[in-house]
Amino acid sequence: MRLSLMASLILLATPLAAQQTAARPGGWQVRYDRSTASDSAMRTAAMGSGWHVTTSSSGSGIAWRTDQTTSGNFRVVLETSLAPSEGNHLEGFGLLLGGRDLAAANQTYLYFLIRKDGQFLIKHRAGTEVHNIMAWTPNPAIIKQEGSANADNTLAVEASADSVRFLVNGQRVHAMARADAAVDGIAGLRINHGLSVHVARLTVTPR
């Protein structure tokens, strides 16, 4: 199954009451970590074959489509380009996997993020609780964002019957047993606050 990034997709954020989401064109939904996030907390503009997401200081959140799901053996790929931000702003962005009840109080999902200093993170959220699978860890496979240049990185997750592999730019950065990885469910994005990220491609395909 392929997730196409339509040029017409606009994710203009609106305030979200606690445990609620807002519908977006193309079937996308957005949920913020903060229920008081303002209308301008997350802005998205069509750019090239993808779209560019800019988040404010309260714009951390997730975006997904309920018809984009993973199960069985699959591969998810996310191509990104991180633009410079003011100061040494270390916030993560990347993939959401295994999403369930994302609009409810008992939301649950796993997320695989990178950040500008060349580190990656894997966590699992269940309701209001967040559990570390891998704390922020440096890896040479991740291209750092330095100076005025963008940093282009491709994240991927490959799931087989026995294992789940997490890759950046084709290099494995972590692996875990399939039984320990809650990755079946909705696939989407997580982007934290204060970031400017171009999303060139997001695909979900069986293996």
Secondary structure in CASP SS format (residue, H / E / C, confidence):
PFRMAT SS
TARGET T0000
AUTHOR 0000-0000-0000
METHOD secondary structure of the structure
MODEL  1
M C 1.00
R C 1.00
L C 1.00
S C 1.00
L C 1.00
M C 1.00
A C 1.00
S C 1.00
L C 1.00
I C 1.00
L C 1.00
L C 1.00
A C 1.00
T C 1.00
P C 1.00
L C 1.00
A C 1.00
A C 1.00
Q C 1.00
Q C 1.00
T C 1.00
A E 1.00
A E 1.00
R C 1.00
P H 1.00
G H 1.00
G H 1.00
W E 1.00
Q E 1.00
V E 1.00
R E 1.00
Y E 1.00
D C 1.00
R C 1.00
S C 1.00
T C 1.00
A C 1.00
S C 1.00
D C 1.00
S C 1.00
A C 1.00
M E 1.00
R E 1.00
T E 1.00
A E 1.00
A E 1.00
M E 1.00
G C 1.00
S C 1.00
G E 1.00
W E 1.00
H E 1.00
V E 1.00
T E 1.00
T E 1.00
S C 1.00
S C 1.00
S C 1.00
G C 1.00
S C 1.00
G E 1.00
I E 1.00
A E 1.00
W E 1.00
R E 1.00
T E 1.00
D E 1.00
Q E 1.00
T E 1.00
T E 1.00
S C 1.00
G C 1.00
N C 1.00
F E 1.00
R E 1.00
V E 1.00
V E 1.00
L E 1.00
E E 1.00
T E 1.00
S E 1.00
L E 1.00
A C 1.00
P C 1.00
S C 1.00
E C 1.00
G C 1.00
N C 1.00
H C 1.00
L C 1.00
E C 1.00
G C 1.00
F E 1.00
G E 1.00
L E 1.00
L E 1.00
L E 1.00
G E 1.00
G E 1.00
R E 1.00
D C 1.00
L C 1.00
A C 1.00
A C 1.00
A C 1.00
N C 1.00
Q C 1.00
T E 1.00
Y E 1.00
L E 1.00
Y E 1.00
F E 1.00
L E 1.00
I E 1.00
R E 1.00
K C 1.00
D C 1.00
G C 1.00
Q E 1.00
F E 1.00
L E 1.00
I E 1.00
K E 1.00
H E 1.00
R E 1.00
A E 1.00
G C 1.00
T C 1.00
E E 1.00
V E 1.00
H E 1.00
N E 1.00
I E 1.00
M E 1.00
A E 1.00
W E 1.00
T E 1.00
P E 1.00
N C 1.00
P C 1.00
A C 1.00
I C 1.00
I C 1.00
K C 1.00
Q C 1.00
E C 1.00
G C 1.00
S C 1.00
A C 1.00
N C 1.00
A E 1.00
D E 1.00
N E 1.00
T E 1.00
L E 1.00
A E 1.00
V E 1.00
E E 1.00
A E 1.00
S C 1.00
A C 1.00
D C 1.00
S E 1.00
V E 1.00
R E 1.00
F E 1.00
L E 1.00
V E 1.00
N C 1.00
G C 1.00
Q E 1.00
R E 1.00
V E 1.00
H E 1.00
A E 1.00
M E 1.00
A E 1.00
R H 1.00
A H 1.00
D H 1.00
A C 1.00
A C 1.00
V C 1.00
D C 1.00
G E 1.00
I E 1.00
A E 1.00
G E 1.00
L E 1.00
R E 1.00
I E 1.00
N C 1.00
H C 1.00
G C 1.00
L C 1.00
S E 1.00
V E 1.00
H E 1.00
V E 1.00
A E 1.00
R E 1.00
L E 1.00
T E 1.00
V E 1.00
T E 1.00
P E 1.00
R C 1.00
END
